[in-house]
Amino acid sequence: MKKNRKNIRKLIEEAFKYYNEKTLFKEEIHQYFKNKGMNEKEIKELIKQALIHNIIEVGVAPIVEEEEEMPPKEIKTKIAYSLKQKLIKLG
């Protein structure tokens, strides 16, 4: 997949707009692009390029059990992506 930074940003922004979220879990972004006809290899390459071009950030989000216990038990973590804001060049 040979796409320039502008095209990569456009594709990634479409996924975030679709979910209307500032952070997406790996499963959500992969499902979005699978529904658009991309295969797993193409999705991984798109995400890799988005990271290289500083379009998204990657992190982990804790997933906690919904129980009445306090504090709640952490049961696992999920990979999450956040869209970085465009920077405006001054002068």
C-alpha positions as CSV (number, residue, x, y, z in Angstrom):
1,M,0.0,0.0,0.0
2,K,1.7,3.2,-1.2
3,K,-0.3,6.1,0.2
4,N,0.8,9.5,1.1
5,R,0.4,11.1,4.5
6,K,-2.7,13.0,3.4
7,N,-4.5,9.9,2.1
8,I,-3.6,7.9,5.2
9,R,-4.9,10.7,7.5
10,K,-8.2,10.8,5.5
11,L,-8.7,7.0,5.8
12,I,-8.0,7.0,9.5
13,E,-10.1,10.1,10.2
14,E,-13.1,8.4,8.4
15,A,-12.9,5.5,11.0
16,F,-12.9,7.9,13.9
17,K,-15.8,9.9,12.5
18,Y,-17.7,6.7,11.9
19,Y,-17.5,5.7,15.5
20,N,-17.7,9.4,16.7
21,E,-14.9,8.7,19.2
22,K,-11.5,10.2,20.0
23,T,-10.1,6.7,20.9
24,L,-10.8,3.4,19.1
25,F,-9.9,-0.1,20.2
26,K,-7.9,-2.2,17.9
27,E,-10.9,-4.4,17.2
28,E,-13.0,-1.5,16.2
29,I,-10.6,0.0,13.7
30,H,-9.8,-3.4,12.2
31,Q,-13.5,-4.2,11.8
32,Y,-14.1,-0.8,10.2
33,F,-11.5,-1.4,7.5
34,K,-12.5,-5.1,7.0
35,N,-16.0,-3.8,6.3
36,K,-14.4,-1.4,3.7
37,G,-12.9,-4.4,1.9
38,M,-9.3,-4.3,3.3
39,N,-7.6,-7.5,4.4
40,E,-5.7,-7.9,7.7
41,K,-2.3,-7.3,6.0
42,E,-3.5,-4.0,4.4
43,I,-5.0,-2.9,7.7
44,K,-1.8,-3.6,9.7
45,E,0.2,-1.7,7.0
46,L,-2.2,1.3,7.2
47,I,-1.9,1.5,10.9
48,K,1.9,1.1,10.7
49,Q,2.0,4.0,8.2
50,A,-0.4,6.1,10.4
51,L,2.0,5.6,13.3
52,I,5.1,6.4,11.2
53,H,3.4,9.6,9.9
54,N,2.4,10.6,13.5
55,I,-1.3,10.5,12.6
56,I,-2.3,8.2,15.5
57,E,-0.9,7.3,18.9
58,V,-1.1,3.8,20.3
59,G,-1.6,2.8,24.0
60,V,-3.5,0.4,26.2
61,A,-6.8,0.8,28.0
62,P,-7.7,-1.2,31.1
63,I,-10.9,-3.2,30.8
64,V,-12.6,-3.6,34.2
65,E,-15.3,-6.0,35.4
66,E,-18.6,-4.3,36.0
67,E,-19.2,-5.4,39.6
68,E,-20.2,-3.7,42.7
69,E,-16.9,-4.5,44.3
70,M,-14.7,-1.5,45.2
71,P,-12.2,-1.1,43.8
72,P,-13.3,-2.9,40.5
73,K,-11.0,-5.7,39.4
74,E,-9.0,-5.1,36.2
75,I,-9.5,-8.1,34.0
76,K,-7.4,-7.3,30.9
77,T,-6.1,-4.5,28.7
78,K,-6.9,-3.6,25.1
79,I,-4.8,-1.8,22.5
80,A,-6.3,1.6,21.7
81,Y,-5.6,4.2,19.0
82,S,-6.0,7.9,19.4
83,L,-6.1,10.4,16.5
84,K,-3.5,13.1,16.8
85,Q,-4.6,16.7,16.0
86,K,-3.2,18.4,12.9
87,L,-0.5,20.8,13.6
88,I,-0.7,24.3,12.1
89,K,2.6,25.7,10.7
90,L,3.2,29.3,11.8
91,G,5.2,31.8,9.8
